[in-house]
């Protein structure tokens, strides 16, 4: 399994995918039989992915799931699941496989503004 550091190490400038630390409720729909859609919460989001609180039914990297925010839903692939004994235990990350943006206008606007006004490191 990849570490959180590897997940976060991708340079957002390389792929124009700004990450925004924001907690928003979403529904996670897995393909596991007998598991109903479950509420989760994001730790951070980007146009192409999210890091979320792990839910039942998310079991393996590469697994395809759906994430729904309000009335917007898109297909995602699980890219990282935290090790159970790590500081990030109970988290997972997923990348969007569709061209659909599920985040609302406020979140999309914050990501756009972050792209135009990058934070400098002192």
Order of alpha helices (4+ residues) and beta strands (2+ residues): alpha-alpha-beta-beta-beta-beta-beta-beta-alpha
